[in-house]
């Protein structure tokens, strides 16, 4: 049966849903920025180094979520942005300034906008065919969240090992997502070593965050599915052509 042509009402609905989705993503992004600003102005017991790591990781993660929601129309982008707005509200709660109420207002508006039933007409409802295996996706997703997790684990301490672990985690994960040679071995060996040093210099119990993250990345990096995306398959060469018969010379 041939597909029915879109009616004017369907086109209007699509335009409205598209604009609501864009506005919701922008409001969620504004919530994150405002929440980080309030947190940076009054970080409670967090050290300046931890605040910087959290800010860098949170902003990178938000950019990835916005791209996933607006460009890919992925459900994880939708719920990830809602979670980012809620996390920004939680971070802003450490401050006692008036900016906290702005964050709460923006966060509530973004969560309502992203959680409404109208967004289901924007996000993709079916899985992507020939999608990358979940293990590779999880290892690639470690790049933007590594500074955030390490900043939370560092809490009230400041040490060069935290920045080293964040740089190695972000760099190796990004290289792995790009299929760079040796990136998987960096995730298998360099991340556990640098994370162990950062854990040693982090207070307990916040260091448990980094323990769980490093252990999860190490286990996934050594699993068989992680190597599938980094291995280059042998090219399929066409079969050799059958030589043509030599035509006899004309008399």
Steps between C-alpha positions, in 0.01 A plus 500: 500500500639840409580738781250780551613853425553727798208729572540871588411416861782245512746757371388756757533239776851412382607867501357555849662185638832596341493846656399361841787252484753770411372730774510216756860419405600867527330537839673184626835636379429831675418305817838328487687827444310679777542205735875485441525875552320479834711201599824674405412813700428297813643147469465414870787261590604420141850610404560735209664214306192281550270784393701548181492128416126478570434806285702370205343154514146630548527740205645235268231252602227758439631576151492128415145467636375803305651359180345160568158654560484759223713340227462126557156521666609227739293414810818498711553865404154588625527327837866591535417870470223463758750329732757773436247767596418312821871461579555873442223576746668270752840667452346846534349403835846550657466874440293744702472774238190606310633321192386172651136591444573580136657156462200334664260684268695419186552142610132441567404650163755289312403177674132562425582585139720193449269264687180602322321262262550735204874425490435142393411635156852646478721224636571182307264218592681210336856371552763590243580209265861380510566706814833480684506245783410637847847431639666726243238770563564487875878526456461791257265677741767505769678791327268784607407364845853410618585850635159523667538169686859571600407847622227354720741236632768760579252705708706721735845401374719640224771287337659469157399132485134597461573707191723224362228239546241731340726572203583132444138394537364764263782467248504121478122478480489760223779320312311173538183655356705616200654156451857617573761222523597415857204684656351180639827411672509846654156436647609157621827605662535878535155569646536247788850628588417872496167436674675305776730797569202740502307268732797493739491881517120525534306499826260227600212445439494727186787294354257210461357683195834472322553143619173388343560697179857374450398142574209518255716647221774241559258208489332629183834575332619141552172347378488346148238745361733794569756372251251455217469870422875556510589207275521573128329229294675363197378669183277299271678488170308424182566160343753492216357556158498215256749575222348548162576251232750624249330566174671344196664744268299582191636356177 
